[in-house]
Amino acid sequence: MTKETLHFLSYLSILNEPIFVDGTLGLAGHSISLVVEKKESKIKVIGIDKDATALKIAEKKIKEAGLVENFVLVHDDFHNINDILDNLSVKKIDGMLLDLGVSSMQLDDKSRGFSFSNPEIALDMRMDQSQSKSAFTVVNTYNQKRLEDVLKNGEEWHFRKIAAAIVSSRKTGPIVTVGDLLKVINAATSKKYSKTHPGTDTFRALRLEVNDEISRLAKTINHIVQILAPGGRLAIITFHSLEDRIVKNIFKQLADPCTCPAQLPKCICGKTPKVKVLTKKPITPSSDEIKINPRSRSAKLRVIEKL
């Protein structure tokens, strides 16, 4: 959704040497397009990604585009945004983008275990390959209640059946590969007759747990709003309903924090709006974009502006 995202970042053109943060740099597609479009403003992009492999590829693409002077690349997690900016002596930023979820590169890299295409691949799902917790860890060490919570939080409808089946299967040996886990899921549910792949919801739930993608999101959004300069914007692209619901609700709370009873004629709680929501409804990809990139079909873009 590069075109739609750039539309909401067009204000950067009128700023002198704006500082923009791409918290999920990936292969730098969004940010390279942004710099090319806003180059006259001498924009500086702080590109953050916890996937070292993606960061190396992004660095190569940035060099090929002749934009090295416009970028500062950081191997870290965007949830650590305050520490990252402190290390760079940056007090305020003029905009930030978060493109949540798994990148196409990670999906296409069959060795990472994000997709179902190779059942022989080991369960992994780590975006940061240096961390110890993987999908194997979750599947083989979490007790049944904890597995149920993980699957339920990831919107797996059959969370109880699948959690019980995983624990039962572990009694005969560890669940090692993608194929091993899919066999457990298929045996526990009737999902083989559904329109989506039977492992979709479980794999998403595991990915969210392994990479701690949900628990810190609301807190991090609040931190980002604090470091945005007035008029600065935060754009977030989500790929499933759980993330989108969190983003929608926290944006709403930031835009309308009043806790006064509805019957009061005016606010007396003293809580004032911190942002303005620029997308009353989420922006979704066009049919043309979906044809080009089917993986974008579930994407939703929401944007706020700091008051």
C-alpha positions in Angstrom: 0.0 0.0 0.0 2.9 2.3 -0.8 0.8 4.8 -2.8 -1.9 5.2 0.0 0.8 5.5 2.7 2.8 8.1 0.8 -0.4 10.2 0.4 -0.7 10.5 4.2 3.0 11.4 4.4 2.9 14.2 1.8 3.1 16.8 4.5 6.8 15.9 5.0 7.6 17.8 1.7 7.0 21.2 3.4 9.3 20.5 6.3 13.0 21.3 6.4 15.1 18.2 7.0 12.3 16.1 8.6 13.1 13.0 10.6 11.0 10.0 9.7 11.1 6.6 11.4 10.3 3.4 9.5 9.9 1.0 12.4 9.6 -2.1 10.3 12.0 -1.3 7.4 11.9 -4.7 5.8 13.4 -4.4 2.3 12.9 -0.6 2.5 10.3 -0.4 -0.2 8.1 2.2 1.5 11.0 4.3 2.7 13.0 4.4 -0.5 9.8 5.6 -2.3 9.3 8.2 0.4 12.8 9.5 0.1 12.7 9.7 -3.7 9.5 11.6 -3.5 10.6 14.0 -0.7 14.3 14.2 -1.4 14.2 18.0 -1.8 13.2 18.3 1.8 16.5 16.6 2.8 14.5 14.0 4.7 16.4 11.6 7.1 15.0 8.1 7.6 15.8 6.0 10.7 15.1 2.5 9.5 14.6 -0.1 12.2 14.3 -3.8 11.8 15.0 -6.8 14.1 15.6 -9.1 11.1 19.3 -8.8 10.4 18.9 -10.5 7.0 16.3 -8.0 5.9 18.4 -5.1 7.1 21.4 -6.2 5.0 19.2 -6.5 1.9 17.6 -3.1 2.6 21.1 -1.6 3.0 22.1 -2.9 -0.4 18.9 -1.5 -2.0 19.5 1.9 -0.5 23.0 2.0 -1.8 21.8 1.0 -5.3 19.3 3.8 -5.1 22.0 6.3 -4.1 20.2 7.3 -0.9 22.8 6.3 1.7 23.0 9.8 3.1 19.2 9.8 3.8 19.2 6.7 5.9 20.4 5.6 9.4 19.8 1.8 9.8 19.3 0.2 13.2 19.1 -3.5 14.0 16.6 -3.4 16.8 12.9 -3.8 17.7 10.7 -0.7 17.1 9.2 -1.3 20.6 12.6 0.0 21.9 12.0 3.3 20.0 12.8 5.5 23.0 16.2 3.9 23.6 16.9 4.0 19.8 16.2 7.7 19.5 18.2 8.4 22.7 21.2 6.7 21.2 20.9 8.8 18.1 20.3 12.0 20.2 16.9 12.5 18.5 14.3 14.2 20.7 11.3 14.5 18.3 10.3 12.9 15.0 8.1 14.2 12.2 6.5 10.9 11.3 6.6 7.1 11.7 5.4 4.0 9.8 4.8 0.6 11.2 4.1 -2.2 8.6 3.1 -5.0 11.0 3.2 -8.7 10.2 5.5 -11.0 8.2 7.3 -9.6 5.2 7.2 -11.3 1.8 10.9 -12.1 2.1 10.3 -13.9 5.4 7.4 -15.8 3.9 9.4 -16.8 0.9 12.3 -17.9 3.0 11.1 -21.5 3.6 13.8 -22.1 6.2 12.1 -19.6 8.6 9.0 -21.8 9.1 6.5 -18.9 8.6 4.7 -20.7 5.8 3.3 -24.2 5.2 5.0 -24.8 1.8 7.7 -27.1 3.1 6.5 -29.5 5.8 10.1 -30.7 6.5 11.2 -27.3 7.8 11.9 -27.0 11.5 9.4 -24.9 13.6 11.0 -21.5 14.0 9.1 -18.3 13.1 11.6 -15.9 14.7 11.9 -12.5 13.1 15.0 -11.9 15.1 17.2 -15.0 14.6 19.3 -14.1 17.6 16.5 -14.6 20.1 16.2 -18.0 21.8 12.4 -18.5 21.9 11.1 -20.1 18.7 7.8 -21.8 17.6 9.5 -25.1 18.6 10.0 -23.7 22.2 6.3 -22.6 22.5 4.9 -25.8 21.0 7.1 -28.2 23.0 7.4 -26.5 26.4 4.2 -24.5 27.1 1.7 -26.3 29.3 -1.9 -26.8 28.0 -3.4 -23.7 29.6 -0.6 -21.5 28.3 -1.0 -23.0 24.8 -4.7 -22.4 25.0 -4.1 -18.7 25.9 -1.6 -18.3 23.0 -4.0 -19.8 20.4 -7.0 -18.0 21.7 -5.2 -14.6 21.7 -4.2 -15.4 18.1 -7.9 -15.9 17.2 -7.7 -19.7 16.7 -11.3 -20.9 17.2 -10.3 -24.4 18.0 -7.7 -23.4 20.7 -8.8 -26.0 23.3 -8.8 -28.9 20.9 -5.5 -28.0 19.3 -3.7 -27.2 22.6 -4.9 -30.6 24.0 -3.7 -32.4 20.8 -0.3 -30.7 21.0 0.2 -31.8 24.6 -1.0 -35.3 23.8 1.3 -35.6 20.8 4.3 -34.5 22.8 4.0 -37.6 25.0 5.4 -39.7 22.1 8.1 -37.2 21.0 8.7 -33.5 20.3 6.8 -31.7 17.5 9.8 -30.7 15.4 8.7 -29.7 11.9 6.0 -27.7 10.2 4.6 -31.0 8.9 4.5 -32.4 12.4 2.4 -29.6 13.7 0.1 -29.6 10.7 -0.6 -33.3 11.3 -1.6 -32.5 14.9 -3.9 -29.6 13.8 -5.6 -31.7 11.1 -6.2 -34.6 13.5 -7.7 -32.2 16.1 -10.1 -30.3 13.9 -12.2 -30.5 10.7 -10.4 -27.5 9.2 -9.3 -29.5 6.2 -12.7 -28.7 4.8 -12.5 -24.9 5.4 -11.6 -22.3 2.7 -8.4 -21.3 4.4 -5.4 -23.5 5.1 -6.0 -25.5 8.3 -2.8 -24.2 9.9 -3.4 -20.5 9.2 -4.8 -19.4 12.6 -2.5 -21.6 14.7 0.6 -20.5 12.8 -0.4 -16.8 13.2 -1.0 -17.3 16.9 2.4 -18.9 17.3 4.1 -16.2 15.3 2.6 -13.5 17.5 3.7 -15.3 20.6 7.3 -16.0 19.4 7.8 -12.4 18.3 5.8 -10.7 21.1 3.9 -8.7 18.5 0.7 -7.9 20.4 1.5 -7.5 24.1 3.6 -4.4 23.7 1.8 -2.7 20.8 -0.6 -0.4 22.7 2.2 0.8 25.0 4.5 1.4 22.1 1.9 3.5 20.2 1.6 5.7 23.3 5.4 6.1 23.4 5.5 7.0 19.7 2.8 9.7 20.1 4.9 11.3 22.9 7.9 11.7 20.6 6.0 12.9 17.6 6.4 16.6 16.9 3.1 18.6 16.6 1.6 17.8 13.2 3.6 14.6 12.9 1.8 11.5 11.8 1.9 7.8 12.7 0.8 5.4 10.0 0.2 1.7 10.9 -0.5 -1.1 8.4 -2.0 -4.3 9.9 -2.8 -7.6 8.4 -5.3 -9.3 10.6 -8.3 -8.3 12.8 -6.6 -8.6 16.2 -3.8 -6.1 15.4 -6.3 -3.8 13.6 -8.6 -3.8 16.6 -5.8 -2.9 19.0 -4.7 0.0 16.7 -8.2 1.2 16.2 -9.0 1.2 19.9 -5.8 2.9 21.0 -6.1 5.6 18.3 -9.7 6.2 19.5 -8.6 6.5 23.1 -5.8 9.0 22.2 -8.2 11.1 20.1 -11.0 11.0 22.7 -9.6 10.3 26.1 -12.6 12.0 28.0 -13.9 9.8 30.8 -16.8 12.0 31.8 -20.3 10.6 32.0 -22.2 11.0 28.8 -25.0 13.1 30.5 -22.5 15.9 31.4 -22.9 18.9 29.1 -19.1 19.5 29.0 -15.9 17.7 29.9 -14.6 18.2 33.4 -12.1 15.3 33.6 -9.4 17.5 32.0 -8.2 14.8 29.6 -7.6 16.4 26.3 -7.1 14.8 22.9 -3.5 14.1 21.9 -4.1 13.2 18.3 -6.6 13.5 15.4 -7.6 10.3 13.6 -7.2 10.9 9.8 -8.7 7.6 8.7 -12.3 7.3 10.0 -12.3 3.9 8.2 -9.2 1.9 7.5 -7.7 2.3 4.0 -7.6 -1.0 2.2 -5.6 -2.0 -1.0 -7.2 -1.5 -4.4 -8.3 -4.5 -6.5 -5.4 -3.7 -8.8 -2.8 -4.0 -6.0 -4.4 -7.2 -4.7 -4.0 -8.7 -8.2 -0.3 -7.7 -8.2 0.3 -8.7 -4.6 -2.3 -11.1 -3.3 -0.7 -11.0 0.2 -1.9 -7.4 0.6 -5.6 -8.4 0.5 -6.0 -8.2 4.3 -4.0 -5.0 4.8 -5.5 -2.1 6.6 -3.9 1.3 7.0 -4.8 3.7 9.9 -3.2 7.1 10.4 -3.2 9.7 13.3 -1.8 13.2 13.5 -0.3 14.6 16.7 -2.1 17.7 17.9 
